[in-house]
Amino acid sequence: MGFSVAGSGVDVAAGRSGTLMILTAEDVDLLKQLSTAGERGRTIGVLNSTELQHLVRAGYIADDSARHRITRRGKDALSDALRFS
């Protein structure tokens, strides 16, 4: 589940433990890019590992060696973020 915090440009979605996680506009953009990449995923170049790792820890992105792909949880979070923004 998720919702947009009015006027803030910040989307919130339930993370792996059911707690709320803040998704920034950059997070949502990255999830969109990975969603269009399909099951094979894509390489992610110069992203700060901290920026990427919180999405991996939340289960939104699978880190398959050099390639990253969106997970079902990530697709759900993206859908919520887009629906409530």
N, C-alpha and C positions, 0 to 999 in steps of 0.2 A: 504494500500500500504506500501511497505517497501523496504529497500535496505541494503546492507552491506557496512559499511565504509571500504574501501580497506585497508587491512593490519592491521586493528585495532582489529579485532575479535568482533566488536560491531555491532549488528543489530539494525536497526531503523524501527519502525512500527508506523502507524497512531493510535493515541489513541482515546478515546471516543469523544473528542472535535474536532478531525481532526488534532490536533497538533502532532508533532513527539515525540515519546517516545523511549528512548534508552533501548534496551533489551540486557542484559549481557548474556554471555554464560550460567551462572547459571539460568537466567530467561528462556532461551530457553530449557535447560535441564528439568526444572520443568514443563514447558508446555508440553514437550514430555511425561514425566511421567504421568501427569494428562490426556493427550490424550489417553494413553493406558489403563488408569483406567476405561474409559467409563463413562456412565451417572451417575453411583453411586458415582464416584469420589473416593477419598481416604483421609485418615488422613495424616496430614503433621506434623511430629514430632518437631524437634528442630530448625525449621526455625525461624530466626529473624522476628518478626512481621512487621518490617519496610520493609524488603526485600519482604515479601508477600503482604503487603498492597498496594504497588504501582501497583501491577498486579490486585488486587481486584478493586482499584479505577479506573483503566483504563478499567475495564470491561472484562479483559482477564480470570479472575478466579471468580467463584461464591463461596462465603463463606457460606456454609450451615451448621451452628453450628460447629461441630467438623470435618466435612468432607469438602473437597474442590474439585471442579470439573472445568474443562476447559469449557469456554463458546464458542459460535460460533465466537465471536470476537477474543478470544484466539486462536482458531483453525486457523482463517484467519491469525493472526499475526505469528503463528508458521509456517504456510505454506510459508508466505512471507520471514520469516527469513531463512528458509531452502533453498528456491529457490534462494535467493540472496547472500547466504554465500559462 
